[in-house]
Amino acid sequence: MARKASKKTAKKATKKSAKVAKKSVKKAPKKAVKKASKAAKAVKAVKKVAKKVVKAAKKIVTKKPAAKKVSAGGGFKDKSVKADGFTIRYAEAGKGAVLVSIHGAGGMRISPAHELLAKTYRVVVFEVPGFGTSPANERSATMPDLAATMNKAIAALGIKKFSLMGNSFGAKLVSWMAVQAPETLQSLLLIAPAAIRHDRPRVVANSLEEELKLFHAHPERIAPRPAPSRAILDKQQALVRRLIGPARDAALEGKLKEMPVPTLALFGTVDRVTPSDAAYLYREIIPNCHIGMVYDAAHAIDVDRPEAVSEIVADFIERQEKFLVTGQSGVIHP
């Protein structure tokens, strides 16, 4: 009996073990399948992300970089405009009323005075065709021709009313621009002007050291600029010599006598290039002309005394006929 019972128990245990084994065998593949499907889904998700990353990387690699605006210094951006058959370079900074500036015989530069004025005005500094890296200018036969070109360049920028400033050689150029289109001007600013001069031999610098001494009241304070190539200097000097005209230009002076634009002629007290003893000529010839003297400044007034120049220019633009320079000014006479 005991043996029969034990045999039955053994059979039952064997059947149960078999059933459990069968269930385990059935469940095992299901779990494996589930795990495998989960793994497959994860792989697919990773592949999708990888594809997106590859696409984004390709876009970054193949996309052309945006053209950067070259800075001309002091926050000014280099640009160009097509006018009168020329491509004319200019630099611009600031917002507000427009102040257009024309450089002297040395070529375009952004001075500390320009930077200060750009805090209040939209300052546009032009490079005259034939200067810098622009092609030699053989087309402008006379100063009036060049003035007409520059007036067209300003018009091409959509500027209708503005103040006009010129340094040295540029002062003669802007004088011609003013008599050609006085209706466009709010004021005319002649800085260390070479527009009306005494007929005497010009002081010439034969070296960079001599130039610093000639152009600056304190050359020891001035960091020398990188000198342009000999080819650029020769090209610029040839253009200046051809267009500057006589010290007393009867045609220009005759037109200036009838020009109604409020004008400021500003001189450095130690300028040997365009000495301040010519100041009275501007007052005699230009009907609405004011004279300013900047103490302790040579020909490059806007570099020697940028705060003085920017303050006087801004004051004149704002006040014009009411402009008054007092001997007590801490800026002009420190």
C-alpha positions in Angstrom: 0.0 0.0 0.0 2.8 2.4 1.0 4.6 1.6 -2.2 1.4 2.3 -4.3 0.9 5.6 -2.5 4.4 6.7 -3.1 4.2 5.7 -6.8 1.0 7.8 -7.1 2.6 10.7 -5.4 5.6 10.5 -7.6 3.4 10.4 -10.7 1.5 13.4 -9.6 4.7 15.3 -8.8 6.1 14.3 -12.2 2.9 15.5 -14.0 3.0 18.9 -12.1 6.7 19.3 -12.9 5.9 18.6 -16.6 3.1 21.1 -16.6 5.3 23.8 -14.9 8.0 23.0 -17.4 5.6 23.3 -20.3 4.3 26.7 -19.0 7.9 27.9 -18.5 8.8 26.8 -22.0 5.7 28.6 -23.4 6.3 31.8 -21.3 10.0 32.0 -22.0 9.8 32.7 -25.8 7.0 35.3 -25.1 9.2 37.2 -22.7 12.2 36.9 -25.1 10.0 38.2 -27.9 8.8 41.1 -25.8 12.3 42.0 -24.8 13.5 41.7 -28.4 10.7 43.9 -29.7 11.5 46.5 -27.0 15.1 46.4 -28.0 14.2 46.8 -31.7 12.0 49.8 -31.0 14.9 51.4 -29.0 17.3 50.8 -31.9 14.8 52.3 -34.4 14.4 55.4 -32.1 18.2 55.7 -31.9 18.5 55.4 -35.7 15.8 58.2 -36.1 17.7 60.5 -33.8 21.0 59.7 -35.5 19.5 60.5 -38.9 18.3 63.8 -37.6 21.7 64.6 -36.2 23.4 63.7 -39.5 20.9 65.9 -41.4 21.5 68.8 -39.1 25.3 68.4 -39.3 25.1 68.3 -43.2 23.1 71.6 -43.1 25.7 73.2 -40.9 28.6 72.0 -43.1 27.0 72.8 -46.5 25.3 76.1 -45.5 27.2 79.1 -46.8 28.4 81.4 -44.0 26.6 84.8 -43.8 28.7 87.6 -45.2 30.2 89.6 -42.4 30.1 93.4 -42.5 33.7 94.6 -42.2 34.3 97.2 -39.5 36.1 100.4 -40.4 36.8 101.1 -36.8 34.8 102.6 -33.9 31.6 100.8 -34.7 31.6 102.0 -38.3 30.6 99.5 -41.0 32.2 99.4 -44.4 29.7 99.7 -47.3 29.7 100.8 -50.9 27.3 102.6 -53.2 27.2 102.9 -57.0 26.9 106.4 -58.4 27.9 108.3 -61.5 29.7 105.2 -62.9 31.8 104.7 -59.7 31.6 102.2 -56.9 32.2 104.4 -53.9 33.2 103.1 -50.5 31.8 104.6 -47.4 31.6 103.8 -43.6 28.6 104.5 -41.5 27.6 104.5 -37.8 25.1 106.1 -35.5 21.5 107.2 -35.8 19.7 110.6 -36.0 20.2 113.6 -38.3 22.7 112.8 -41.1 26.3 114.2 -41.0 28.3 113.4 -44.2 32.1 113.6 -44.0 34.7 113.9 -46.8 38.3 113.2 -46.0 41.5 115.2 -46.8 44.4 114.5 -49.2 45.7 111.6 -46.9 42.6 109.5 -47.6 39.7 108.1 -45.7 40.0 107.5 -41.9 37.6 107.2 -39.0 38.8 109.8 -36.5 38.0 109.9 -32.8 35.8 113.0 -33.6 33.8 110.8 -36.0 33.3 108.2 -33.2 32.1 110.9 -30.8 29.7 112.4 -33.3 28.2 109.0 -34.2 26.8 108.9 -30.6 24.4 111.6 -31.6 24.2 111.6 -35.4 24.1 109.2 -38.4 27.7 109.8 -39.6 28.5 108.8 -43.2 32.2 109.0 -44.1 32.9 108.7 -47.8 36.1 107.6 -49.6 36.5 109.8 -52.7 36.9 107.8 -56.0 40.6 107.5 -56.7 41.6 107.2 -53.0 42.5 104.1 -51.1 42.3 100.8 -53.0 39.8 102.2 -55.5 40.9 102.4 -59.1 42.7 105.6 -60.3 40.2 108.3 -61.0 40.9 109.7 -64.5 37.3 110.6 -65.2 36.9 113.6 -62.8 38.4 116.3 -64.8 37.8 119.1 -62.3 36.8 119.6 -58.7 33.2 120.5 -59.8 33.1 117.2 -61.6 34.1 115.3 -58.5 31.7 117.3 -56.4 28.8 116.4 -58.7 29.8 112.7 -58.3 29.8 112.9 -54.5 26.4 114.6 -54.5 25.1 111.8 -56.6 26.5 109.2 -54.2 24.7 110.9 -51.3 21.4 111.0 -53.3 21.9 107.3 -54.1 21.7 106.5 -50.4 18.4 108.2 -50.2 19.7 111.1 -48.1 17.8 114.3 -48.8 18.8 116.7 -46.1 22.1 116.6 -44.2 25.0 118.5 -42.7 28.3 118.3 -44.8 31.8 118.3 -43.3 35.1 118.3 -45.1 38.7 118.2 -43.9 41.5 120.1 -45.7 41.4 119.1 -49.4 37.9 117.7 -48.5 36.8 121.2 -47.4 37.4 122.5 -50.9 35.5 119.5 -52.3 32.5 120.0 -50.0 32.5 123.8 -50.8 31.9 122.9 -54.4 29.3 120.3 -53.4 27.5 123.0 -51.3 27.3 125.6 -54.1 26.0 122.9 -56.5 23.2 121.7 -54.2 22.7 124.2 -51.3 19.0 123.2 -50.9 20.1 119.8 -49.5 22.3 121.2 -46.7 21.4 122.1 -43.2 24.9 123.3 -42.5 28.5 123.3 -44.0 31.5 122.5 -41.8 35.0 123.3 -43.0 37.7 121.7 -40.9 41.3 122.9 -41.3 40.0 124.1 -44.7 42.1 124.3 -47.9 39.2 125.9 -49.9 40.5 129.5 -49.6 44.2 129.9 -49.0 46.9 132.5 -49.0 49.1 132.1 -52.1 52.3 130.9 -50.4 54.5 127.9 -50.7 53.0 124.8 -49.0 54.8 123.2 -46.1 55.7 119.6 -47.1 56.7 116.6 -45.0 59.3 114.3 -46.5 59.1 111.5 -43.9 56.5 109.9 -41.6 58.2 111.6 -38.6 58.0 115.0 -40.3 54.4 114.4 -41.2 53.5 113.6 -37.6 55.2 116.8 -36.5 53.4 118.8 -39.2 49.9 117.4 -38.7 49.8 117.1 -34.9 50.5 119.6 -32.0 51.8 116.7 -29.9 53.2 114.1 -32.2 54.6 112.1 -29.3 51.0 111.3 -28.3 50.0 109.9 -31.6 50.3 106.3 -32.6 51.5 106.3 -36.3 49.0 104.7 -38.7 50.1 102.0 -41.1 51.4 103.8 -44.1 49.6 103.1 -47.5 51.6 101.5 -50.2 53.7 103.8 -52.4 51.4 103.1 -55.3 48.3 104.3 -53.4 50.1 107.4 -52.1 51.3 108.3 -55.7 47.8 107.8 -57.1 46.2 110.0 -54.4 48.8 112.7 -54.6 48.4 112.8 -58.4 44.6 113.3 -58.1 45.0 116.0 -55.4 47.5 117.9 -57.5 45.3 117.7 -60.6 42.1 118.9 -58.9 43.0 121.1 -55.9 43.2 124.3 -58.1 44.7 127.6 -57.2 44.9 129.0 -53.6 42.3 131.6 -54.6 39.7 130.1 -56.9 37.7 132.9 -58.4 35.0 130.6 -59.7 34.4 129.0 -56.3 34.6 132.2 -54.4 32.1 133.9 -56.7 29.6 131.1 -56.0 30.3 131.0 -52.2 29.4 134.7 -52.0 25.9 133.8 -53.0 25.6 130.6 -50.9 23.1 130.9 -48.0 24.0 127.7 -46.1 25.1 128.3 -42.5 28.9 127.6 -42.5 31.5 127.0 -39.8 35.2 127.3 -40.6 37.3 125.6 -37.9 41.0 126.1 -37.5 43.8 124.7 -35.2 45.8 127.5 -33.6 49.1 125.8 -34.4 48.2 124.5 -37.9 51.1 125.1 -40.4 49.4 123.4 -43.4 46.3 125.7 -43.5 47.1 128.4 -41.0 44.4 130.2 -39.1 45.5 133.6 -40.5 43.3 132.7 -43.5 40.2 132.6 -41.3 39.1 136.2 -42.1 39.0 135.3 -45.8 36.2 132.8 -45.2 34.3 135.4 -43.1 34.6 138.0 -45.9 33.6 135.7 -48.8 30.9 133.4 -47.3 27.9 135.5 -46.1 26.7 133.2 -43.3 30.1 132.0 -42.1 31.2 131.5 -38.4 34.8 131.1 -37.4 36.1 128.7 -34.7 39.7 128.3 -33.3 40.7 125.2 -31.5 43.6 125.8 -29.1 46.6 123.5 -29.1 45.6 121.7 -32.3 47.5 121.4 -35.6 46.2 120.4 -39.0 44.6 117.1 -37.8 42.3 118.9 -35.4 39.9 116.0 -35.2 42.7 113.8 -33.9 44.5 116.4 -31.7 41.3 117.6 -30.0 38.4 115.2 -30.9 36.3 116.3 -28.0 36.6 120.0 -28.9 35.8 119.3 -32.6 32.8 117.1 -31.9 31.4 119.5 -29.4 31.8 122.5 -31.6 30.4 120.7 -34.7 27.4 119.4 -32.8 26.7 122.8 -31.3 26.8 124.4 -34.7 24.6 121.8 -36.3 22.0 122.3 -33.6 22.2 126.1 -33.3 23.6 127.4 -36.6 23.0 131.2 -36.7 22.7 131.2 -32.9 26.1 129.5 -32.6 28.6 131.4 -30.4 32.1 130.4 -29.4 33.0 132.0 -26.1 36.5 132.6 -24.8 35.5 130.9 -21.6 35.0 127.5 -23.1 36.9 124.8 -21.4 36.9 122.8 -24.5 38.2 125.3 -27.0 40.5 127.1 -24.7 41.5 124.7 -21.9 
